[in-house]
Amino acid sequence: MSDFRLGDVIDDFCVKCRRITNHSIVSILNGDAAKVRCRTCYNDHDFRHEQAPPSKKDLKKMELFKEVLATVDPEAAVSGVPELTPANIAPGDMAPVPPEPAAEVKAPSGDGASSRKVKAKAKAKKA
């Protein structure tokens, strides 16, 4: 990668604008940009290498997936699911969706509407 200098303009993901915009380099560490300033909103943040952070929804999915995996096979929960970090997720990628559980789930007996109709008929008979 080329040498960076303070004030150089580079592309990066802005957490405030929520998109990739032009940024000015504010701080350099070991020859790489450490802090940048968005040239659109002037927000300072760490250099993210043009990668958006994973959404809270994706993090929650991974957490629930690990919890389900832990109940099925505790060893697979630790080694089977990779950690969800910005370094191993490309922009635009979605977190893996957990597979459907193998256990059979029984649906409730009524949809709610039919039980309301029965209650309404019972009230009408009383009146």
DONU-672906 format. One record per residue (C-alpha): residue in one letter; x, y, z. Coordinates in steps of 0.001 Angstrom, whole numbers, padded with zeros to 6 digits, always signed. Layout:
BEGIN
aXYZ ...
//
This chain:
BEGIN
m+000000+000000+000000 s+001224+003529-000684 d+002555+005788+002022 f-000103+007925+003656 r+000465+011521+004689 l-001576+013711+007024 g-004343+015446+005106 d-004470+012917+002262 v-007979+012171+001007 i-009067+008534+001128 d-012380+006687+000961 d-013773+005177+004154 f-017104+004200+005722 c-018470+007061+007833 v-020440+005892+010856 k-022392+009139+011034 c-023259+009424+007312 r-023633+005611+007089 r-021967+005416+003691 i-018563+005472+002048 t-017387+009062+001660 n-014157+011017+001245 h-012105+011350+004420 s-008994+013287+005373 i-006285+011488+007325 v-005949+012986+010807 s-003639+010438+012461 i-001105+007892+011190 l+000144+004840+013082 n+002842+002538+011652 g+002453+004007+008165 d-001307+003331+008040 a-004182+005743+008667 a-005425+005456+012250 k-007971+008276+012500 v-009831+009998+009691 r-012238+012944+009386 c-015256+012771+007094 r-015213+015600+004568 t-019033+015617+004447 c-020046+015757+008122 y-016606+016450+009717 n-016944+013515+012114 d-013653+012000+013369 h-013451+008223+013746 d-011070+005279+013426 f-010086+004237+009914 r-012378+001320+008978 h-010788+000248+005682 e-014074+000969+003843 q-015943-001720+005803 a-019302-001090+007437 p-019682-002449+010966 p-022068-005405+011284 s-025619-004383+012094 k-027067-004989+015537 k-029599-007313+013935 d-026815-009521+012524 l-025032-009565+015891 k-028260-010611+017625 k-028793-013404+015065 m-025299-014749+015694 e-025792-014595+019468 l-029083-016513+019259 f-027539-019032+016868 k-024704-019697+019323 e-027224-020097+022151 v-029221-022689+020188 l-026029-024472+019193 a-024926-024592+022833 t-028115-026407+023835 v-027714-028983+021041 d-023953-029548+021150 p-021818-027462+023559 e-018565-028222+021689 a-019994-027047+018357 a-021088-023756+019916 v-017492-022873+020720 s-015800-024106+017553 g-018585-024257+014967 v-019471-020586+014588 p-016830-018023+013626 e-016704-014748+015505 l-018557-011938+013781 t-016083-009090+013380 p-015756-006330+010801 a-012504-007948+009631 n-014189-011150+008428 i-017337-009607+006932 a-017231-007918+003554 p-019436-004859+003024 g-022931-005904+002026 d-022554-009423+003394 m-025196-010762+005694 a-024481-012854+008747 p-025268-016532+008217 v-028851-017366+009044 p-029134-020247+011493 p-030821-023387+010152 e-034319-024285+011234 p-034384-026243+014502 a-034675-030007+014113 a-037250-030307+016903 e-040888-030246+015861 v-042781-027206+017068 k-046537-027447+017563 a-048641-024525+016407 p-051272-023103+018764 s-054719-024634+018405 g-056481-021394+017405 d-055492-018310+015522 g-057069-015988+018074 a-059853-014787+015793 s-061953-017922+016336 s-061622-017699+020129 r-062786-014065+019987 k-065855-015143+018019 v-066717-017763+020641 k-066389-015194+023446 a-068577-012728+021524 k-071285-015396+021066 a-071163-016229+024776 k-071634-012559+025686 a-074556-012277+023256 k-076321-015280+024880 k-075937-013763+028366 a-077438-010442+027298 
//
